[in-house]
């Protein structure tokens, strides 16, 4: 099954649950959200950001690289976006 057809991937996760699945701290996701980075999320109520599991998986897969050089380029791109925003 793919992200689009697997009903389990339609689950909504809290920020803490999403962070656990990614091996991150919830604060990292919160920081990324304020900078417009990281996986997409939706507010389902006041102060209740939720991450759709399928979108989280797709975002993580989009960051796959074949070499450390590609990983460095990905990090530099994110860093330059942050600097432009400042």
HUZI-V552296 format. One line per field, one symbol per residue. ss: DSSP state (a for helix, b for strand, c for the rest). psi: psi as a letter, one per 30 degrees, with the letter a starting at -180 (. if undefined). A space follows every 10 residues. Layout:
ss->???
psi->???
//
This chain:
ss->ccccccaaaa cbbcaaaaaa aacccaaaaa aaaaaccccc cbbcccccbb bbaaaaaaaa aacccccaaa aaaaaaaaaa aaaaac
psi->lleffjfffg kkkleeeeee efhlkeeeee eeeffglalk lkjglkgikk kkeeeeeeee efgklflfee eeeeeeeeee eeeef.
//
